Amino acid sequence: MAWRLPTTHKLHHHVAFSPTTTATGELSWRSNIAPSLLVSPSTSTSASVSLARKPHVRLSVRCATAAPVGAVNLAPGTPVRPTSILVVGATGTLGRQIVRRALDEGYDVRCLVRPRPAPADFLRDWGATVVNADLSKPETIPATLVGIHTVIDCATGRPEEPIKPVDWEGKVALIQSARAMGIQKYVFYSIHNCDKHPEVPLMEIKYCTEKFLQESGLNHIVIRLCGFMQGLIGQYAVPILEEKSVWGTDAPTRIAYMDTQDIARLTFIALRNEKINGKLLTFAGPRAWTTQEVITLCERLAGQDANVTTVPVSVLRFTRQLTRFFEWTNEVAGRLAFSEVLSSDTVFSSPMGDTYSLLGVDQKDIATLEKYLQDYFTNILKKLKDIKAQSKQTDIYF
C-alpha cells in the first residue's frame, strides 16, 4: 500500500478515499483524484494522494508499507477477554498514565515497548506485561496482538527520529495487523486541528491516519488532544526553579492543557460506552493559556522571576523557509513548521460541554492548570526545603 504525504505542501482534502477488500482479505485503497492531480501509482496495492504547493512544484515524502496480510478467521477458538488491552507507547507521558489507569480499573494490560538498553521495569512493577516490538519493523507487531481485545495507541516517534517510519508506516502496519488479528476496538490519539494544518508533516500524518483508521473497518475511537500539563514542568517550571532560561514567543497562541491522568480517566469512560464507537472526540482543558500566562503563573507559584528568552514568530518562519533548501534538514523544517503553528495566532481548545454530557463527567472533576502547577510547586518546594535543612544538619565545621 502506498500513499503520498506532504513535507510542507497542502493535501487536497477533497480527495475521496474508498476502501475495498480483495478475495484474499487484503485491504486495498482507491483514491478519486482530479485528472490534473494524478500521480502514477506503484505496482503494488496502493493509494496515491497528490500534493502540490504550486502546479509546477511537486515535492513529497513517499510513504509505503507492505500489503497487509489476509484476514484471520478467529472462530472457533479461545474467546478474547474484553479486559485484555495492548497499550502502544506505554513509556510515554500519556502512555504510562493509560497503563496505571487500566491496571487500577482491573484490566489485563500488555505494553508494546521498543527494545531498549534501560528496560521498562516500572511497567512490570505496576503489574503490566511487557512485550518487545518496534512499529518501524512491521513483522514484530502481530505476535503482540494475540489474545488482545482492545488496542490503545499512544505512540509517536521520538523527537530525534524521522516522523514517517513510526507515525505513518508503523501506524498503518499496526492498524492492518489489528484488523487481520480481529481486534475488537482501537483507540487512536491525534492532535487537535490536525486537519487544518497540512503544512505540518506530523499533523498531516495524524489526519491521514485518522482517515485510514476510519476506513479500515475496525471499531475505533479517535481522540484529539490539545496539550499536556505534564509537558509544562520541564518546559517552564524546572528552568524557573533552576534559574535557567525559558523560551517563549511573541504570539498570542492559546492552548487548553489537560492533565494526562484526566485524559486516561476519560478514555476508559469512552471505551466502555458503546455509543461512542466510531466517534471523533476532542479533549481540552478547562481554560486556554498563552505562553506568557503560563510563565507568569509559574513565577508566582515559584516565588521568583523567570529568565525569558523570546523568539519572534518571524524568526521561526524565516528559519523554516531556509531549511527547505537542504534535503538533510527536511525533518528540522517539519518540526519548525509545528513550532510555527504552536506560535501563531491559534487557539488549541474546544468546547467540552457536549463531551462531558456524553461521557457523564462533571467538569468540576477535571484538573485546572492552576491547581496542577500549585500542587507541583508546593511539593517540590517542600522537598527542596527539607533537603536544605538536612544539608545544614550535616555541615561539619573545623
C-alpha positions as CSV (number, residue, x, y, z in Angstrom):
1,M,0.0,0.0,0.0
2,A,1.4,3.4,-0.8
3,W,0.4,7.0,-0.1
4,R,2.0,10.3,-0.8
5,L,2.2,12.6,2.2
6,P,3.5,16.1,2.2
7,T,6.6,17.6,3.7
8,T,5.3,21.2,3.7
9,H,2.7,21.2,1.0
10,K,-1.1,21.2,1.1
11,L,-3.0,18.0,0.9
12,H,-6.2,18.3,-1.3
13,H,-8.8,17.1,1.2
14,H,-11.4,16.8,-1.4
15,V,-9.9,13.5,-2.4
16,A,-12.3,10.7,-1.8
17,F,-10.9,7.5,-0.2
18,S,-12.7,4.3,-0.8
19,P,-11.5,1.0,0.7
20,T,-12.0,-2.4,-0.9
21,T,-11.3,-5.9,0.2
22,T,-9.7,-8.4,-2.1
23,A,-10.6,-12.1,-2.3
24,T,-7.6,-12.8,0.0
25,G,-8.9,-10.4,2.6
26,E,-6.3,-7.7,1.8
27,L,-7.3,-4.1,2.5
28,S,-6.7,-2.1,-0.7
29,W,-7.4,1.6,-1.3
30,R,-8.6,3.6,-4.3
31,S,-8.5,7.4,-4.3
32,N,-10.6,9.5,-6.7
33,I,-8.4,12.5,-7.7
34,A,-8.9,15.2,-10.3
35,P,-7.1,14.2,-13.5
36,S,-4.7,17.1,-13.2
37,L,-3.6,15.9,-9.9
38,L,-3.0,12.2,-10.7
39,V,0.4,10.7,-9.8
40,S,1.4,7.3,-11.1
41,P,0.7,4.7,-8.5
42,S,3.2,2.0,-7.5
43,T,2.7,-1.5,-8.9
44,S,1.6,-2.8,-5.5
45,T,-1.7,-2.4,-3.9
46,S,-1.8,1.4,-3.4
47,A,-3.5,4.7,-3.0
48,S,-1.8,7.9,-4.0
49,V,-2.6,11.3,-2.8
50,S,-1.3,14.1,-4.9
51,L,0.3,17.0,-3.1
52,A,1.3,20.3,-4.6
53,R,2.0,23.7,-3.2
54,K,2.2,25.1,-6.8
55,P,1.3,23.5,-10.1
56,H,5.0,23.3,-11.2
57,V,6.4,22.3,-7.8
58,R,5.8,18.7,-6.6
59,L,7.9,17.8,-3.6
60,S,6.6,15.0,-1.4
61,V,7.6,12.3,1.0
62,R,6.5,8.8,-0.2
63,C,5.1,6.6,2.5
64,A,4.8,3.0,1.7
65,T,4.2,-0.2,3.6
66,A,3.9,-3.8,2.5
67,A,0.5,-5.1,1.5
68,P,-1.5,-6.3,4.6
69,V,-1.7,-9.9,5.5
70,G,-5.0,-11.7,4.8
71,A,-7.7,-11.6,7.5
72,V,-7.6,-14.3,10.0
73,N,-10.6,-16.5,10.9
74,L,-10.6,-16.4,14.7
75,A,-13.6,-18.7,15.2
76,P,-13.8,-21.2,16.7
77,G,-11.2,-20.6,19.3
78,T,-10.5,-19.3,22.7
79,P,-12.6,-16.2,23.5
80,V,-10.7,-13.0,24.0
81,R,-11.5,-11.3,27.3
82,P,-12.8,-7.7,26.9
83,T,-10.5,-6.6,29.7
84,S,-7.3,-7.6,27.7
85,I,-5.7,-4.4,26.2
86,L,-2.5,-3.6,24.5
87,V,-1.0,-0.1,25.2
88,V,1.3,1.1,22.4
89,G,3.7,3.9,23.5
90,A,3.3,2.8,27.2
91,T,6.5,4.5,28.4
92,G,5.5,8.0,27.2
93,T,3.9,10.8,29.1
94,L,0.3,9.8,28.3
95,G,1.0,6.0,27.8
96,R,2.2,5.4,31.4
97,Q,-1.0,7.1,32.7
98,I,-3.1,4.9,30.5
99,V,-1.3,1.9,31.9
100,R,-1.8,3.0,35.5
101,R,-5.5,3.8,35.0
102,A,-6.1,0.5,33.2
103,L,-4.5,-1.5,36.0
104,D,-6.4,0.4,38.6
105,E,-9.7,-0.4,36.8
106,G,-8.9,-4.1,36.6
107,Y,-7.8,-4.5,33.0
108,D,-5.2,-7.1,31.9
109,V,-2.5,-4.8,30.5
110,R,0.1,-5.7,27.9
111,C,2.6,-3.0,26.9
112,L,4.3,-2.8,23.5
113,V,7.7,-1.4,24.1
114,R,10.7,-1.0,21.8
115,P,13.8,-2.9,22.8
116,R,15.9,-0.5,24.8
117,P,19.0,-0.5,26.9
118,A,17.1,0.5,30.0
119,P,14.2,-2.0,30.3
120,A,10.7,-0.6,31.2
121,D,10.8,-2.3,34.6
122,F,8.4,0.2,36.2
123,L,5.6,-1.2,34.0
124,R,6.3,-4.7,35.2
125,D,6.5,-3.4,38.8
126,W,3.0,-1.9,38.4
127,G,1.6,-5.3,37.2
128,A,1.6,-5.0,33.4
129,T,3.1,-7.4,30.9
130,V,5.8,-6.0,28.7
131,V,6.4,-7.3,25.1
132,N,9.2,-6.0,22.8
133,A,8.3,-4.9,19.3
134,D,9.0,-2.0,17.0
135,L,6.4,-0.2,14.9
136,S,9.2,0.5,12.3
137,K,9.6,-3.3,11.9
138,P,6.1,-4.5,11.0
139,E,7.0,-8.2,11.3
140,T,7.3,-7.7,15.1
141,I,3.7,-6.4,15.5
142,P,1.3,-9.4,15.0
143,A,2.6,-11.5,17.9
144,T,1.9,-8.7,20.3
145,L,-1.8,-8.8,19.4
146,V,-2.5,-12.4,20.2
147,G,-5.3,-12.6,22.8
148,I,-5.9,-8.8,22.8
149,H,-9.4,-7.2,22.7
150,T,-8.5,-3.5,22.6
151,V,-5.5,-1.5,21.3
152,I,-4.8,1.9,22.8
153,D,-2.3,3.7,20.6
154,C,-0.4,6.4,22.4
155,A,2.8,6.1,20.4
156,T,4.6,8.7,18.4
157,G,8.2,8.9,17.1
158,R,10.9,10.3,19.3
159,P,12.0,13.9,18.7
160,E,15.3,12.9,17.2
161,E,13.8,10.4,14.8
162,P,12.2,10.9,11.3
163,I,8.5,11.2,11.6
164,K,7.4,8.8,8.8
165,P,8.7,5.3,9.9
166,V,6.8,5.3,13.2
167,D,3.9,7.8,12.8
168,W,2.9,6.8,9.3
169,E,4.3,3.5,8.2
170,G,4.3,2.0,11.7
171,K,0.7,3.1,12.3
172,V,-0.5,1.7,9.0
173,A,1.1,-1.6,9.8
174,L,-0.4,-1.6,13.3
175,I,-3.9,-0.9,12.0
176,Q,-3.6,-3.5,9.3
177,S,-2.4,-6.1,11.8
178,A,-5.1,-5.2,14.2
179,R,-7.7,-5.7,11.5
180,A,-6.2,-9.0,10.4
181,M,-6.0,-10.3,14.0
182,G,-9.6,-9.5,14.8
183,I,-9.0,-6.7,17.3
184,Q,-12.4,-5.5,18.7
185,K,-11.6,-1.9,19.3
186,Y,-8.8,0.6,18.5
187,V,-8.2,3.9,20.3
188,F,-6.1,6.4,18.5
189,Y,-4.8,9.7,19.9
190,S,-4.4,12.5,17.4
191,I,-3.8,16.3,17.5
192,H,-6.5,19.0,17.7
193,N,-6.9,20.9,14.4
194,C,-4.6,18.4,12.6
195,D,-7.0,18.7,9.6
196,K,-6.4,22.4,9.4
197,H,-2.6,22.3,9.1
198,P,-1.5,20.2,6.2
199,E,1.8,22.2,6.0
200,V,3.0,20.4,9.2
201,P,4.1,16.8,8.5
202,L,3.2,15.4,11.9
203,M,-0.3,17.0,11.9
204,E,-0.9,15.9,8.3
205,I,0.1,12.3,9.1
206,K,-2.1,12.3,12.2
207,Y,-5.1,13.4,10.0
208,C,-4.3,10.8,7.3
209,T,-4.0,8.1,10.0
210,E,-7.5,9.1,11.3
211,K,-8.9,8.6,7.8
212,F,-7.1,5.3,7.3
213,L,-8.4,4.0,10.6
214,Q,-11.9,5.3,9.8
215,E,-12.0,3.3,6.6
216,S,-10.3,0.2,8.0
217,G,-13.5,-1.4,9.3
218,L,-12.2,-1.5,12.9
219,N,-14.4,-0.4,15.7
220,H,-12.5,2.7,16.8
221,I,-12.4,5.9,18.8
222,V,-10.2,8.9,17.7
223,I,-9.3,11.3,20.5
224,R,-7.7,14.6,19.5
225,L,-5.6,16.3,22.2
226,C,-4.6,19.9,22.7
227,G,-1.7,19.7,25.2
228,F,-0.4,18.0,28.3
229,M,0.0,19.8,31.6
230,Q,2.9,17.5,32.4
231,G,4.9,19.0,29.5
232,L,5.0,22.4,31.2
233,I,7.0,21.1,34.1
234,G,10.2,20.5,32.0
235,Q,9.5,23.5,29.7
236,Y,8.8,26.1,32.3
237,A,8.6,25.0,36.0
238,V,12.0,23.3,36.3
239,P,14.0,26.0,34.4
240,I,12.5,28.8,36.5
241,L,13.4,26.9,39.7
242,E,16.9,26.3,38.4
243,E,17.2,30.0,37.3
244,K,17.7,28.9,33.7
245,S,16.3,30.5,30.5
246,V,12.8,29.6,29.4
247,W,11.8,30.0,25.8
248,G,8.6,31.7,24.5
249,T,7.3,33.5,21.5
250,D,5.6,36.9,20.9
251,A,2.5,35.2,19.6
252,P,-0.9,35.0,21.3
253,T,-1.4,31.3,20.9
254,R,-3.7,29.8,23.5
255,I,-3.6,26.1,24.5
256,A,-6.1,24.3,26.7
257,Y,-3.7,22.0,28.6
258,M,-5.1,18.9,30.2
259,D,-3.7,16.6,32.9
260,T,-2.8,13.2,31.4
261,Q,-4.5,11.5,34.4
262,D,-7.8,13.1,33.3
263,I,-7.2,12.1,29.7
264,A,-6.7,8.5,30.8
265,R,-9.8,8.5,33.0
266,L,-12.0,9.9,30.2
267,T,-10.5,7.5,27.8
268,F,-11.7,4.5,29.7
269,I,-15.2,6.0,30.3
270,A,-15.4,6.4,26.5
271,L,-14.1,2.9,25.9
272,R,-17.0,1.4,28.0
273,N,-19.6,3.5,26.1
274,E,-20.7,1.6,23.0
275,K,-22.4,4.8,21.7
276,I,-19.0,6.3,21.2
277,N,-17.8,3.7,18.7
278,G,-16.6,5.4,15.5
279,K,-16.7,8.9,17.0
280,L,-14.1,11.6,17.0
281,L,-13.7,13.3,20.4
282,T,-11.6,16.3,21.4
283,F,-10.3,16.5,24.9
284,A,-9.3,20.0,26.1
285,G,-8.6,21.5,29.5
286,P,-10.9,24.0,31.3
287,R,-9.0,27.1,30.0
288,A,-6.7,28.0,27.2
289,W,-3.4,29.7,28.2
290,T,-0.9,31.8,26.4
291,T,2.8,31.1,26.9
292,Q,3.2,34.4,28.9
293,E,0.3,33.5,31.1
294,V,1.8,30.1,31.9
295,I,5.2,31.7,32.7
296,T,3.6,34.3,34.9
297,L,1.7,31.6,36.8
298,C,4.9,29.6,37.3
299,E,6.7,32.8,38.5
300,R,4.0,33.5,41.1
301,L,4.0,29.9,42.4
302,A,7.8,29.6,42.4
303,G,8.2,33.0,44.1
304,Q,10.9,34.1,41.6
305,D,11.2,35.7,38.3
306,A,11.9,33.8,35.1
307,N,14.7,34.5,32.7
308,V,12.6,34.6,29.5
309,T,14.1,34.4,26.0
310,T,11.5,35.4,23.4
311,V,11.8,34.1,19.9
312,P,9.7,36.2,17.4
313,V,7.4,34.1,15.1
314,S,9.1,35.9,12.1
315,V,12.3,34.1,13.0
316,L,10.7,30.7,13.1
317,R,9.1,31.4,9.7
318,F,12.4,32.5,8.1
319,T,14.3,29.6,9.6
320,R,11.8,27.1,8.3
321,Q,11.9,28.6,4.8
322,L,15.8,28.4,4.9
323,T,15.9,24.8,5.9
324,R,13.7,23.7,3.0
325,F,16.6,24.4,0.6
326,F,18.6,21.5,2.1
327,E,17.4,17.9,1.8
328,W,19.1,16.8,5.0
329,T,17.1,19.4,7.0
330,N,13.6,18.4,5.9
331,E,12.9,16.9,9.4
332,V,14.1,20.1,11.0
333,A,11.9,22.2,8.7
334,G,8.9,20.0,9.6
335,R,9.4,20.4,13.3
336,L,9.9,24.2,12.9
337,A,6.6,24.2,11.0
338,F,4.9,22.6,14.0
339,S,6.6,25.2,16.3
340,E,5.3,27.9,14.0
341,V,1.7,26.6,14.2
342,L,2.0,26.5,18.0
343,S,3.4,30.0,17.9
344,S,0.8,31.5,15.6
345,D,-2.5,33.3,16.5
346,T,-4.2,30.0,17.1
347,V,-6.4,28.6,19.8
348,F,-5.9,24.9,20.6
349,S,-9.1,24.4,22.6
350,S,-12.5,23.0,22.1
351,P,-15.8,23.3,23.9
352,M,-16.2,20.3,26.2
353,G,-19.8,20.6,27.3
354,D,-21.2,18.1,24.9
355,T,-18.3,15.7,25.6
356,Y,-18.8,15.9,29.3
357,S,-22.5,15.1,28.8
358,L,-21.8,12.2,26.5
359,L,-19.3,10.7,29.0
360,G,-21.3,11.6,32.1
361,V,-18.5,13.6,33.6
362,D,-18.7,16.7,35.8
363,Q,-16.4,19.5,34.7
364,K,-15.5,20.2,38.3
365,D,-13.7,16.8,38.4
366,I,-11.2,18.0,35.7
367,A,-8.0,19.4,37.0
368,T,-7.2,23.1,36.2
369,L,-3.7,24.2,35.3
370,E,-3.6,26.5,38.4
371,K,-4.3,23.5,40.7
372,Y,-1.9,21.2,38.9
373,L,1.0,23.6,39.0
374,Q,0.2,24.7,42.5
375,D,0.4,21.1,43.7
376,Y,3.7,20.6,41.8
377,F,5.4,23.7,43.2
378,T,4.1,23.0,46.7
379,N,5.6,19.5,46.7
380,I,8.9,20.4,45.0
381,L,9.5,23.5,47.2
382,K,8.8,21.4,50.4
383,K,11.3,18.8,49.2
384,L,13.9,21.5,48.4
385,K,13.3,23.0,51.9
386,D,13.7,19.5,53.5
387,I,16.9,18.9,51.6
388,K,18.3,22.2,52.6
389,A,17.5,21.5,56.2
390,Q,19.2,18.1,56.1
391,S,22.2,19.7,54.4
392,K,22.6,22.2,57.3
393,Q,22.4,19.4,59.8
394,T,25.3,17.5,58.2
395,D,27.6,20.5,57.8
396,I,31.0,20.0,59.5
397,Y,32.9,23.0,60.8
398,F,36.7,22.9,61.5
